[in-house]
Amino acid sequence: MEILFDERLIEARRERAFAGGDHKAAFLLEIAGRELADRLAVVERRFETAVELHGGTGIAARDALATGKIGVMRRIETSEAFAGDGETVTAAPWEDVPLEPESVNLVLSPLALHLVNDTPGTLIRFRRALKPDGLFLAAIPGVGTLSELRDVLLSAEAELLGGASPRVIPFADVRDVGGLLQRAGFTLPVVDIETYTVRYDSLFPLMRDLRAMGMTNPLAGRSRVPVTRRFFVRAAEIYAERYSDPDGRIRATFSIIYASGWSPHESQQQPLKPGSARMRLADALRGGTE
């Protein structure tokens, strides 16, 4: 297995970001939490045992509980420090899935799967942890996310240093996510994608938000050569030249893939014809049994 991401660095940056307490920078988790809860709300059944894996602030778990569809919600994080007041968090390494086979009815993965080295293996472990006819729901940053930042950082580095190294991680394509769900053994897999545009005064507040989210470069093959302020100043200039609106503010794109899949059960309806996965996720989630 190729090691693309530095697991320890991911853990350290996420924990530092959470300790920083910049709740405004958690807007992506808030969006993902609301969307996952909306999709859960249309499922015409109740999930007695649910687990949220690496949800950071826990907003996805709280929003899911607010739907009234869940009996007990567990949270798994890399550190007990992620627990809020009165919460209990199970600590486990970033790539671990500490769940017994057929032990839960619902698995939530909000904005974490894009940083897993063994995505197929992780999805298989999620599916095995689900009881028959259990539901998996995920929000995964997809292709297009931070495309503007990727472009300007590569351009600035090529211009100033005569070469380029990866500074923004690769993101999954929506079709690849659907294929991975099928390979992992999920039935009735459905994916859709929502794109959000966030505007900033310049590159620098965008970078501050990414640090506050724990989303700065965790690639194992990242350059270890320190960059100067001149590099980021030039990147900010290129960003403003290429991706600013008439009022001078820059645009940052975040594309989030919402995915669902059911663990197999004999009572489930048969899959629709190929191509039906393009329908909206909220419409397809009713595929589970009562």
Backbone as a ProteinNet text record, in pm:
[ID]
protein_1_A
[PRIMARY]
MEILFDERLIEARRERAFAGGDHKAAFLLEIAGRELADRLAVVERRFETAVELHGGTGIAARDALATGKIGVMRRIETSEAFAGDGETVTAAPWEDVPLEPESVNLVLSPLALHLVNDTPGTLIRFRRALKPDGLFLAAIPGVGTLSELRDVLLSAEAELLGGASPRVIPFADVRDVGGLLQRAGFTLPVVDIETYTVRYDSLFPLMRDLRAMGMTNPLAGRSRVPVTRRFFVRAAEIYAERYSDPDGRIRATFSIIYASGWSPHESQQQPLKPGSARMRLADALRGGTE
[TERTIARY]
83.5	0	87.9	59.6	135.2	94.7	194.2	167.9	168.1	50.5	35.4	33.2	-28.1	-46.9	33.3	80.1	153.2	50.5	21.8	-85.1	-59.4	63.6	93.2	78.9	117.3	103.9	-43.5	-126.5	-270.5	-326.4	-291.3	-341.5	-298	-171	-118.8	-184.8	-201.7	-259.6	-407.5	-479.8	-622.1	-639.7	-558.6	-570.1	-531	-428.2	-389.1	-497.5	-558.4	-664.5	-784.5	-819.8	-934.5	-905.3	-784.8	-747.4	-748.6	-724	-725.2	-861.8	-967.1	-1102.8	-1156.3	-1106.5	-1158.2	-1284.5	-1398.7	-1523.2	-1567.9	-1529.5	-1566.3	-1504.8	-1385.6	-1317.7	-1378.5	-1474.1	-1538.2	-1658.2	-1667.3	-1787.2	-1807.3	-1698.9	-1716	-1776.5	-1731.2	-1789.8	-1935.5	-1967.6	-2106.9	-2193.8	-2143.1	-2217.5	-2237	-2128.8	-2136.7	-2230.6	-2224.3	-2312	-2458.6	-2492.5	-2632.3	-2677.6	-2591.7	-2628.8	-2648	-2557.8	-2571.7	-2697.8	-2727.3	-2849	-2973.2	-2971.8	-3086.1	-3109.7	-3002.4	-3015.8	-3062.6	-3013.7	-3057.5	-3205.2	-3250.1	-3387.3	-3491.6	-3457.1	-3555.3	-3558.1	-3469.7	-3469.7	-3583.5	-3668.1	-3788.6	-3762.7	-3668	-3638.2	-3554.1	-3529.3	-3452.3	-3325.6	-3216.9	-3087.5	-3052.5	-3055.8	-3037.8	-2895.5	-2796.1	-2656.5	-2585.8	-2525.2	-2456.4	-2318.2	-2228.1	-2093.6	-2048.7	-1985.6	-1922	-1771.9	-1704.1	-1559.3	-1489.3	-1407.2	-1319.4	-1398.2	-1497.8	-1580.1	-1533.1	-1415.6	-1360.5	-1444.6	-1520.7	-1601.8	-1719.9	-1756.6	-1872	-2004	-1998.7	-2122.2	-2206.4	-2142.1	-2218.6	-2293.8	-2229.1	-2295.4	-2413.5	-2396.1	-2504.6	-2620.7	-2590.6	-2697.7	-2772.6	-2699.5	-2764.3	-2856.3	-2810.6	-2893.6	-3020.3	-3009.1	-3123.4	-3235.6	-3207.8	-3312.5	-3410.1	-3372.9	-3458	-3453.7	-3360	-3350.8	-3253.7	-3185.1	-3075.5	-3102.8	-3069.8	-3081.6	-2959.9	-2843.9	-2718.7	-2612.9	-2542.1	-2435.2	-2300.7	-2204.3	-2066.7	-1980.2	-1874.5	-1777.1	-1640.1	-1568.8	-1431.8	-1341.9	-1235.2	-1140.4	-998.8	-902.9	-763.2	-721.3	-802.2	-769.1	-897.1	-894.5	-1008.6	-1025	-925.8	-934.1	-1045.3	-1093.8	-1200.8	-1338.4	-1346.8	-1475.2	-1522.4	-1651.1	-1710.8	-1757.4	-1822.2	-1871.1	-1970.7	-1943.8	-2034.2	-2025.8	-1934.4	-1920.5	-1812.5	-1828.2	-1724.2	-1676.9	-1547.2	-1489	-1395.1	-1406.6	-1314.7	-1193.4	-1073.4	-951.5	-898.6	-862.9	-806.2	-721.7	-616.4	-534.6	-618.2	-566.2	-637.3	-686.9	-604.9	-641.9	-714.7	-735.1	-797.5	-949.8	-1016.8	-1163.1	-1194	-1196.2	-1208.4	-1353.2	-1413.6	-1552.6	-1560.9	-1636.9	-1657.1	-1746.8	-1732.9	-1820.3	-1967.9	-2049.4	-2194.5	-2232.2	-2168.4	-2189.9	-2269.8	-2287	-2357.9	-2455	-2554.1	-2653.5	-2623.2	-2541.5	-2513.6	-2370	-2297.6	-2162.4	-2162	-2113.6	-2098.6	-1950.8	-1912.7	-1775.2	-1776.9	-1766.3	-1770.8	-1631.4	-1597.3	-1475	-1348.3	-1336.5	-1216.6	-1159.9	-1242.3	-1195.6	-1094.9	-1090.7	-997	-853	-832.3	-697.8	-657.3	-721.8	-692.8	-606.4	-499	-411.9	-478.4	-548.4	-612	-762.9	-810.3	-953.7	-1035.6	-998	-1077.8	-1086.2	-973.1	-972.9	-1057	-1052	-1131	-1279.7	-1320.9	-1462	-1508	-1422.4	-1456.9	-1477.1	-1390.3	-1404.5	-1532.5	-1568.3	-1696.1	-1812.5	-1810.6	-1921.4	-1931.4	-1816.9	-1819	-1869.2	-1845.7	-1891.3	-2042.4	-2105.8	-2249.2	-2327.8	-2435.4	-2528.6	-2598.5	-2655.1	-2728.6	-2831.9	-2835.4	-2923.3	-2884.7	-2756.9	-2706.8	-2665.6	-2655.6	-2632.4	-2498.2	-2427.5	-2304.3	-2330.5	-2295.5	-2309.6	-2177.2	-2133.8	-2005.2	-2011.7	-1931.4	-1903.8	-1754.3	-1717.5	-1577.6	-1541.1	-1443.7	-1399.9	-1358.1	-1406.4	-1382.3	-1307	-1287.8	-1216.6	-1277.6	-1192.2	-1235.7	-1209.5	-1198.4	-1170.7	-1033.1	-1031.5	-908	-831.5	-904.6	-838.1	-764.8	-820.7	-755.4	-624.1	-627.6	-506.2	-398.8	-438.2	-341.5	-271.8	-349.8	-296.3	-196.4	-232.9	-145.7	-19.6	-28.5	91.7	190.3	138.3	226.2	290	210.9	263.3	369.2	344.1	440.5	569.9	559	679.4	761	691.8	763.5	834.1	769.6	826.4	946	934.9	1038	1148.1	1111	1206.3	1244.8	1182	1218.1	1166.5	1073.4	1014.8	889.8	827.3	703.9	693.6	638.7	612.8	466.2	407.9	265.9	240.5	150.2	116.9	-31.7	-113.7	-255.8	-280.9	-347.8	-365.4	-454.3	-442.7	-535.2	-670	-777.4	-912	-981.2	-1073.5	-1140.9	-1244.3	-1265.5	-1372.7	-1500	-1613.9	-1740.6	-1764.2	-1722.7	-1741.8	-1652.3	-1533.2	-1443.7	-1502.8	-1566.9	-1626.7	-1737	-1820.8	-1924.8	-1867.5	-1760.5	-1696.1	-1635.9	-1577.4	-1518.2	-1625.8	-1741.6	-1849.7	-1893.8	-1903.5	-1942	-1836.5	-1709.9	-1601.2	-1600	-1638.7	-1638.5	-1757.8	-1851	-1963.5	-2089.7	-2094.6	-2216.8	-2321.8	-2447	-2556	-2621	-2688	-2757.7	-2669.4	-2545	-2457	-2505.9	-2504.6	-2548.9	-2452.6	-2415.4	-2328.6	-2383.5	-2366.6	-2388.3	-2286.4	-2280.6	-2176	-2235.3	-2192.5	-2232	-2105.4	-2110	-1993.9	-2026	-1934.7	-1952.2	-1836.9	-1870.6	-1769.1	-1761.7	-1642.8	-1620.1	-1528.2	-1560.3	-1480.3	-1398.1	-1276.5	-1183.1	-1125.2	-1074.4	-1008.9	-880.1	-810.8	-685.4	-649.4	-537	-487.6	-463.4	-422.3	-376.3	-488.5	-606.5	-713.4	-760	-750.5	-780.7	-683.1	-554.9	-455.3	-476.1	-516.2	-543.7	-659	-763.8	-877.2	-834.5	-752.1	-707.8	-625.9	-540.9	-465.5	-560.6	-660.8	-756.4	-845.9	-855.6	-930.7	-841.3	-710.5	-617.9	-602.8	-620.9	-624.4	-502.4	-396.6	-276.2	-205.6	-113	-53.1	-1.1	-67.1	-19.6	46.2	82.9	138.6	272.9	289.7	415.9	530.9	501	603.5	615	564.5	569.8	713.8	739.2	872.1	901.9	1022.3	1065.2	1141.6	1157.5	1231.1	1141.5	1181.7	1098.4	1079	959.4	933.4	929	964.8	972.3	838.3	826.8	707.2	693.7	805.8	801.4	721.4	736.6	662.7	512.4	465.9	322.3	270.8	354.8	314.3	292.1	384.4	368.4	246.3	225	106.6	-21.1	-21.9	-139.1	-163.6	-55.6	-70.6	-130.4	-81.3	-133.3	-279	-311.1	-449.2	-541.2	-501	-583.2	-597.2	-490.5	-496	-592.3	-595.2	-668.5	-807.4	-825.7	-948.5	-1016.2	-1011.4	-1078.9	-1205.8	-1301.2	-1424.5	-1403.6	-1500.3	-1483.2	-1457.1	-1504.1	-1480.1	-1342.6	-1262.6	-1126.8	-1113.8	-1223.4	-1215.9	-1191.4	-1119.7	-1085.8	-1185.9	-1192.1	-1283.1	-1205.2	-1261.9	-1206.9	-1319.2	-1293.3	-1394	-1376.6	-1488.7	-1492.4	-1603.3	-1565.5	-1661.9	-1671.1	-1789.7	-1807.4	-1895.3	-1842.6	-1915.5	-1991.8	-2121.5	-2203.5	-2233.8	-2202.5	-2212.3	-2289.6	-2363.8	-2434.2	-2424.9	-2432.4	-2438.3	-2494.6	-2559.7	-2621	-2543.1	-2536.2	-2480.9	-2586.5	-2544.3	-2639.8	-2743.3	-2863.8	-2973.8	-3071.2	-3123.9	-3206.7	-3334.6	-3379.5	-3505.7	-3490.6	-3367.2	-3347.4	-3396.8	-3441	-3481.6	-3360.3	-3383.5	-3274.9	-3224.4	-3095.4	-3041.6	-3110.7	-3119.9	-3173.3	-3068.8	-3107.5	-3018.2	-2896.6	-2783.6	-2662.8	-2691.7	-2632.8	-2653.2	-2750	-2826.1	-2923.9	-2858	-2729.2	-2659.3	-2641.7	-2677.3	-2665.6	-2781.3	-2884.4	-2994.8	-2947.2	-3025.3	-2985.9	-2986.6	-2888.9	-2873.5	-2996.5	-3054.1	-3169.6	-3287.3	-3300.4	-3409.4	-3386.3	-3260.7	-3228.6	-3214.5	-3197.6	-3174.1	-3292.5	-3407.8	-3524.1	-3513.8	-3400.3	-3381.3	-3368	-3342.8	-3332.1	-3466.8	-3466.4	-3592.3	-3644.8	-3769.6	-3830.7	-3762.9
-119.3	0	125.7	215.7	340.9	430.6	484.1	576.5	717.7	770.1	903.1	1011.4	979.2	1079.2	1043.7	1147.1	1133.1	1128.6	1006.7	987.7	1066.3	1062.7	1133.4	1284	1334.3	1478	1517.2	1432.8	1460	1467.7	1369.3	1367.3	1492.6	1528.3	1642.8	1772.7	1790.5	1915.6	1926.5	1815.6	1819.7	1849.4	1787.6	1810.7	1954.2	2005.8	2144.7	2241	2210.3	2296.1	2296.4	2178.1	2170.9	2247.9	2233.5	2304.8	2455	2499.2	2641.7	2704.8	2624.9	2672.2	2777.5	2782.6	2879.7	2821.4	2846.3	2784.8	2837.7	2959.9	3012.6	2929.3	2872.9	2793.8	2655.4	2620	2488.6	2489.2	2589.6	2601.9	2483	2420.1	2304.3	2186.5	2163.6	2057.5	2087.5	2213.2	2249.5	2223.6	2258.3	2231.1	2081.3	2005.4	1860.4	1797.9	1844.5	1791	1812.8	1932.7	1961.5	1875.2	1862.7	1785.2	1638	1582.1	1441.5	1420.7	1515.4	1504.5	1513.6	1600.8	1610.9	1478.9	1413.6	1286.4	1175.5	1180.8	1083.2	1101.6	1225.2	1254.5	1192.6	1168.8	1113.3	961.4	899.1	753.1	710.3	624.1	587.9	468.7	489.4	387.5	450.7	374.9	423.5	339.9	404.5	339	339.4	222.6	216.3	250.3	205.2	231.5	296.8	411.8	486	526.5	550.4	594.6	699.4	804.6	906.5	887.8	874.2	855.3	981.5	1037.1	1150.4	1269.4	1308.8	1423.3	1555.5	1556.2	1682.2	1742.5	1843.4	1913.9	1832.2	1725.1	1645.2	1701.3	1804.8	1867.5	1770	1681.4	1584.8	1488.6	1444.9	1355.8	1425.3	1549.9	1622.6	1649.3	1687.3	1711.1	1582.2	1471.2	1342.8	1304.3	1323.4	1293.2	1377.9	1501.6	1592.6	1548.3	1457.9	1408.8	1315.9	1264.5	1170.1	1029.6	1004.7	874.4	779.8	828.4	752.2	728.2	607.3	576.4	622	561.7	593.8	629.6	738.4	782.5	773	706.3	703	790.6	844.8	920.8	857.7	845.2	793.6	902.9	933.5	1037.2	992.7	1069.1	1034.9	1068.8	1145.6	1184.7	1213.5	1186.2	1219.7	1370.7	1447.3	1592.7	1648.2	1568.5	1613	1607.4	1553.2	1542.5	1679.1	1706.4	1826.7	1803.2	1903.4	1891.5	1776.4	1685.2	1574.3	1463.8	1475.3	1374.6	1273.6	1155	1053.1	1020.8	1024.9	996.6	877.4	783.2	669.9	709.1	696.6	734.3	616.7	644.2	542.6	611.8	546.3	606.6	642.4	735.1	790.5	683.4	586.1	486.7	366	365.4	250	261.5	145	138.7	41	89.1	0.4	-41.5	-108.1	-151.2	-301.8	-368	-511.5	-537.9	-655.1	-688.1	-684.2	-625.8	-619.6	-564.4	-452.8	-396.1	-266.3	-202	-73.5	-72.7	17.9	30.9	144.8	239.9	358.5	402.7	428.8	484.3	618	722.2	855.7	887.6	934.7	976.3	1116.9	1221	1358.3	1417	1430.2	1499.2	1437.3	1304.8	1236	1138.3	1077.8	971.4	1018.8	1146.8	1196.5	1193.5	1168	1165.3	1026.1	923.7	785.1	721.1	654.3	589.7	468.6	389.3	268.1	288.2	366.9	394.5	268.3	180.5	58.3	-26.4	-44.2	-124.6	-62	69.8	138.5	121.4	134.2	115.4	-27.3	-124.1	-263.6	-280	-218.4	-228.9	-160.1	-47.3	17.4	-77.1	-137.6	-225.3	-345.4	-402.1	-516.9	-478.8	-354.3	-310.3	-290.9	-275.5	-251.5	-381.5	-374.2	-485.2	-496.4	-612.3	-624	-512.4	-452.7	-340.2	-215.5	-204.7	-83.4	17.6	143	252.5	320.3	348	426.6	559.5	668.6	803.2	876.9	939.9	1008.8	1140	1234.4	1357	1358.3	1369.1	1354.1	1469.2	1551.3	1652.9	1588.4	1643.5	1582.5	1673	1621.8	1695.3	1834.8	1932.7	2072	2147.8	2076.2	2141	2208.5	2336	2415.3	2413.7	2403	2400.6	2531.4	2642.2	2771.5	2777.8	2730.5	2732.4	2642.4	2525.2	2434.5	2504.3	2571.3	2637.2	2746.9	2832.6	2946.8	2904.3	2802.9	2756.9	2692.4	2613.2	2553.9	2662.3	2761.9	2869.3	2950.7	2984.4	3064.6	2987.8	2858.7	2779.6	2762.8	2739.8	2726	2855.5	2966	3096.1	3131.9	3109.1	3154.1	3051.8	2922.3	2817.7	2727.3	2748.5	2670.9	2529.1	2496.9	2362.6	2367.2	2251.5	2249	2118	2123.7	2005.5	2007.9	1892	1890	1962.6	2058.1	2134.6	2126.6	2074.1	2049.2	1903.3	1831.8	1688.3	1657.9	1538.3	1497.3	1462.1	1493.6	1464.5	1364.9	1288.5	1182.1	1236.8	1161.7	1189.4	1120.3	1181.6	1126.5	985.6	956.9	821.9	720.7	762.9	672.1	633.2	728.4	699.4	595.1	610.6	511.3	373.7	365.9	237.9	175.8	258.4	206.7	150.8	215.8	164.1	26.1	10.5	-119.4	-224.7	-190.3	-285.1	-327.9	-237.6	-268.5	-354.5	-377.7	-464.7	-394.6	-260.7	-188.6	-209.7	-219.2	-228.2	-90.8	-72.2	52.7	175.7	173.1	289.6	409	522.9	645.9	757.9	837.9	953.2	1074.9	1189.7	1315.3	1415.7	1530.1	1626.7	1766.6	1842.2	1981.8	2066.7	2178.7	2267.6	2399.7	2442.1	2565.5	2660.1	2785.5	2887.7	2981.5	2991.9	3077.8	3191.2	3313.5	3428.7	3482.1	3526	3578.9	3709.9	3789.1	3914.3	3887.9	3778	3745	3600.1	3555.5	3420.6	3397.8	3499.9	3480.4	3438.3	3500.1	3447.3	3308.3	3275.2	3138.1	3040.3	3071.9	2984.9	2974.1	3083.1	3076.4	2981.5	2987.5	2895.8	2751	2725.2	2587.8	2535.7	2620.2	2578.6	2553.8	2640.3	2625.4	2503.1	2452.5	2329.4	2205.5	2224.9	2112.7	2056.6	2140.6	2093.8	2135	2178.6	2210.5	2082.2	2094.2	1982.7	1868.4	1749	1634.8	1526.7	1561.1	1460.6	1408.7	1278.9	1219.3	1265.9	1292.4	1335	1484.9	1560	1705.8	1754.8	1869.4	1928.3	1970.6	1939.6	1982.1	2113.6	2171.5	2297.3	2412.2	2488.6	2600.4	2702.9	2759.2	2864.4	2998.2	3102.2	3235.5	3307.3	3418	3500.4	3549.9	3570.8	3616.1	3518.5	3389	3287.9	3309	3326.2	3340.8	3475.9	3578.7	3708.4	3696.1	3626.6	3609	3521.7	3417.2	3332.5	3414	3503.2	3587.9	3679.9	3730.1	3816.8	3739.3	3618.5	3536.1	3500	3468.3	3435.4	3552.2	3672.2	3790.8	3816.5	3788.4	3810.5	3713.3	3588.1	3483.5	3454.1	3475.3	3424.5	3526.7	3652.9	3753.8	3802.2	3846.9	3906.4	4056	4124.2	4268.4	4349.1	4300	4374.1	4345	4260.9	4232.8	4111	4053.8	3935.7	3811.2	3714.5	3592.9	3481.9	3383.1	3270	3143.9	3064.2	2932.5	2830.6	2724.5	2622.8	2502.6	2455.4	2331.8	2244.4	2130.5	2036.5	1916.2	1891	1782	1673	1552.3	1434.5	1376.9	1357	1291.5	1150.7	1052.4	912.7	831.8	734.5	641.9	501.1	403.7	263.8	183.1	72.9	-13.5	-143.7	-198.2	-332.9	-431.2	-539.8	-629.1	-688.7	-703.5	-767.9	-821.3	-939.2	-1007.3	-932.5	-846.4	-776.6	-649.6	-612	-487.1	-499.1	-386.1	-382.7	-404.4	-448.6	-470.6	-337.8	-329.2	-204.9	-167.6	-38.2	9.7	-6.2	24.6	7.5	97.8	62.1	145.7	289.9	379.4	522.4	584.8	503.3	558.9	627.2	597.9	660.2	809	862.6	1007.1	1083	1011	1077.3	1136.6	1228.3	1291.5	1190.3	1204.2	1111.3	1110.2	1226.7	1232.9	1153.3	1144.6	1069.3	919.4	879.3	736.1	670.9	750.8	694.5	614.1	633.9	557.4	411	373.5	237.3	137.6	178.6	84	29.6	-80.5	-140.1	-64.9	-92.3	-28.9	-77.6
0	0	0	-89.4	-95.1	20.9	91.2	202.1	145.2	123.8	65.4	172.4	287	391.6	517.5	585.2	710.7	823.9	872.8	971.5	1099.3	1149.5	1274.3	1257.9	1141.7	1117.9	1112.4	1048.3	1044	1184.6	1267.5	1404.6	1480.9	1468.7	1543.7	1499.2	1369.6	1319.7	1353.9	1346.2	1381.1	1529	1612.2	1755.5	1791.2	1725.3	1750.3	1703.1	1587.6	1536.1	1629.5	1681.1	1772.1	1900.6	1952	2074.5	2053.1	1927.3	1898.2	1912.8	1896.9	1924.9	1829.7	1706.2	1608.9	1545	1606.8	1560.7	1424.1	1388.9	1257.7	1146.1	1171.2	1068.7	1053.1	1138.7	1131.1	1037	950	867.4	774.8	726.1	638.8	714.4	837.2	918.4	948.8	970.6	996.5	874.2	756.2	633.4	614.9	630.7	613.2	715.6	840.2	943.4	911.6	864.8	829	711.9	610.7	492.5	527.5	607.2	645.8	728.9	817.2	897.6	809.9	710.5	618.7	546.7	505.5	436	530.3	654.2	752.6	786	788.6	829.9	737	610	516.6	518.2	593.5	603.4	695.4	647.1	722.1	814.3	905.2	1004.7	1116	1222.2	1335.3	1348.4	1390.5	1407.2	1555.8	1617.5	1762.1	1804.6	1727.7	1764	1645.9	1671.2	1565.2	1613.7	1519.2	1553.2	1452.8	1503.6	1419.9	1432	1318.1	1318.5	1270.7	1359.6	1328	1273.3	1352.1	1315	1373.5	1434	1484.1	1595.4	1562.9	1662.8	1711.6	1639.5	1676.8	1627.6	1543.4	1495.6	1413.4	1336.3	1257.1	1348	1455.8	1551.2	1617.2	1657	1723.4	1628.3	1505	1407.6	1376.7	1367.4	1340.5	1456.2	1579.3	1695.8	1697.4	1650.8	1653	1558.7	1466.7	1375.4	1446.7	1563.5	1633.5	1576.8	1483.8	1419.1	1489.2	1594	1654	1802.2	1847.1	1988.6	2064.9	2037	2105.1	2001	2025	1935.2	2006.6	1944.3	1993.8	1904.7	1961.9	1883.5	1898.5	1787.9	1787.3	1732.5	1805.3	1764.8	1797.7	1751.3	1777.4	1919.9	1989.6	2126.3	2202.3	2332.9	2417.3	2430.9	2387	2393.7	2305.8	2208.7	2120.7	2187.5	2307.7	2376	2423.8	2403.6	2457.8	2600.4	2657.6	2794.8	2805.2	2896.3	2918.2	2814.5	2717.3	2613	2648.2	2594.1	2602.8	2461.6	2441.4	2310.8	2323.2	2232.1	2226.6	2143.5	2199.8	2128.6	2047.6	1921.5	1833.5	1728.4	1676.7	1572.5	1449.6	1371	1256.2	1159.5	1128.7	1027.8	1087.8	1219.3	1284.3	1278.6	1274.6	1284	1398.4	1521.9	1637.9	1665.1	1568.4	1580.1	1557.6	1640.9	1624.7	1504	1440.1	1327	1368.2	1280.8	1299.5	1436.8	1472.7	1606.2	1606.1	1491	1485.9	1369.2	1377.4	1270.9	1174.3	1219.2	1138.5	1161	1052	1057.6	985.3	1053.8	995.6	979.2	861.6	836.8	776.5	859.8	809.7	782.3	656.1	613.5	671.3	657.2	705.5	603.7	521	432.7	328.4	298.1	197.6	246.4	376.8	434.1	481.3	428.5	465.9	357.5	396.9	298.6	233.7	313.8	262.4	258.4	162.2	154.4	128.5	33.1	13.5	139.7	208.4	330	440.6	452.5	554.2	527.4	401.5	367.7	396.3	369.7	400.8	551.4	631.1	776.7	824.4	761	793.8	763.8	644.8	606.5	699.9	738.1	829	967.7	1008.6	1140.9	1146.4	1032.1	1028	1042.4	1117.2	1121.5	985.3	951.9	825.9	811.9	693.8	663.7	742.2	779.3	841.5	736	774.8	680.4	705.8	596.4	599	530.7	596.5	541.9	553.5	444.1	446.6	369.9	414.5	340.4	311.8	183.1	141.6	48.1	82.1	-13.7	-145.4	-257.2	-386.4	-481.7	-603.1	-708	-724.9	-735.7	-744.8	-617.1	-505	-377.3	-380.2	-346.3	-340.5	-472.7	-583.7	-714.8	-742.1	-696.1	-716.8	-638.6	-514.6	-431.8	-491.1	-537.3	-599.3	-717.5	-799.9	-919.1	-882.2	-789.1	-760.6	-685.8	-599.1	-529.9	-626.6	-719.9	-821.1	-907.9	-946	-1031.1	-959	-833	-757.7	-736.3	-707.1	-682.9	-810.8	-922.5	-1049.4	-1087.1	-1060.8	-1095.5	-1007.3	-877.4	-784.3	-759.5	-767	-730.2	-846.6	-961.1	-1078.7	-1078.9	-992.1	-985.8	-902.1	-883	-806	-729.7	-610	-528.3	-487.9	-455	-418.7	-287.2	-289.5	-169.6	-135.9	-227.9	-202.9	-234.8	-147.6	-165.5	-286.2	-344.6	-450.2	-387.9	-458.1	-408.7	-501	-445.7	-519.1	-616	-723.9	-818.3	-769.7	-796.6	-748.4	-800.7	-924.4	-979.3	-908.5	-869.4	-796.9	-661.9	-594.8	-464.4	-479.1	-581.7	-605.2	-630.5	-708.7	-735.9	-611.4	-523.7	-399.9	-306.7	-301.6	-218.6	-267.3	-398.5	-453.5	-423.5	-440.7	-413.4	-267.2	-178.3	-35.6	5.9	-86.3	-56.6	-12.3	-25.5	9.6	-99.4	-58.3	-153.8	-169.5	-282.1	-311.3	-289.7	-338.8	-318.1	-399.8	-337.1	-403.3	-367.2	-465	-439.5	-511.4	-450.7	-522.3	-471.8	-533.6	-499.5	-493.8	-396.2	-380.8	-379.9	-448.9	-457.3	-388.1	-303	-226	-259.3	-278.9	-304.9	-184.9	-129.4	-13.1	-57.1	-15.4	-57.5	59.9	25.2	124.6	74.9	168.6	129.8	53.3	86.9	19.6	50.8	0.2	27.3	176.6	249.5	386.9	482.8	480.5	566.4	524.7	396.5	353.4	417.5	414.9	475	625.7	690.2	834	862.6	780.1	799.2	780	679.4	655.1	772.7	830.4	949.6	1066.4	1082	1191.6	1173.3	1050.1	1022.5	1034.4	1048.2	1044.6	904.3	802.2	663.7	582.1	646.4	570	527	434.9	360.2	448.8	443.6	521.7	435.6	312	222	273.8	269	312.2	222.5	95.5	1.2	-14	83.1	74	82	25.6	33.9	177.3	223	357.3	352.2	235.8	222.1	267	367.4	413.1	302	296.6	198.3	270.2	199.1	257.9	243.1	312.1	299.3	155.7	88.5	-51.1	-137.9	-108.2	-183.9	-167.5	-44.7	-21.9	-71.4	-63.5	-119.1	-269.5	-338.7	-483.4	-513.6	-433.2	-452.4	-433.9	-335.8	-312.7	-431.2	-490.9	-608.8	-725.6	-748.4	-857.6	-832	-707.6	-671.5	-706.2	-667.1	-693.7	-843.3	-918.1	-1063.1	-1131.9	-1085.3	-1156.6	-1101.3	-971.7	-909.8	-818.9	-856.8	-775.4	-844.9	-764.9	-814.8	-833.5	-896.1	-918.7	-791.8	-677.2	-552.8	-493.4	-562.1	-516.5	-427	-383.6	-297.7	-383.3	-326.2	-400.1	-369.7	-460.7	-444.8	-409.4	-320.4	-286.8	-300.7	-376.6	-403.6	-311.3	-257.5	-179.9	-238.9	-295.2	-351.3	-258.2	-206.8	-109.9	-170	-169.6	-215.5	-96.1	-113.8	-11.9	-61.5	21.5	-20	82.8	32.6	121.5	66.9	156.7	116.8	231.9	198.2	299	310.4	430.3	444.3	393	330.3	263.7	358.8	305.3	377.6	273.6	298.5	197.9	164.1	253.9	230.5	148.2	114.9	40.8	-102.4	-156.1	-295.8	-384.3	-506.3	-600.7	-654.2	-686.2	-741	-871.2	-894.2	-1020.6	-1129.9	-1251.3	-1364.8	-1351.7	-1416.1	-1407.8	-1445.5	-1371.7	-1396.4	-1298.1	-1226.2	-1133.2	-1015.1	-991.4	-878.4	-897.4	-1013.5	-1034.2	-968.8	-925.2	-858.8	-727.2	-672.4	-547.5	-434.5	-347.3	-235.7	-147.5	-120.3	-31.3	-85	-217.8	-277.5	-270.2	-268.1	-273.1	-136.6	-32.6	99.4	151.3	92.7	135.5	94	32.5	-12.1	98.5	221.9	331.9	371.5	445.4	488.4	609.4	638.4	756.1	883.9
[MASK]
++++++++++++++++++++++++++++++++++++++++++++++++++++++++++++++++++++++++++++++++++++++++++++++++++++++++++++++++++++++++++++++++++++++++++++++++++++++++++++++++++++++++++++++++++++++++++++++++++++++++++++++++++++++++++++++++++++++++++++++++++++++++++++++++++++++++++++++++++++++++++++++++++

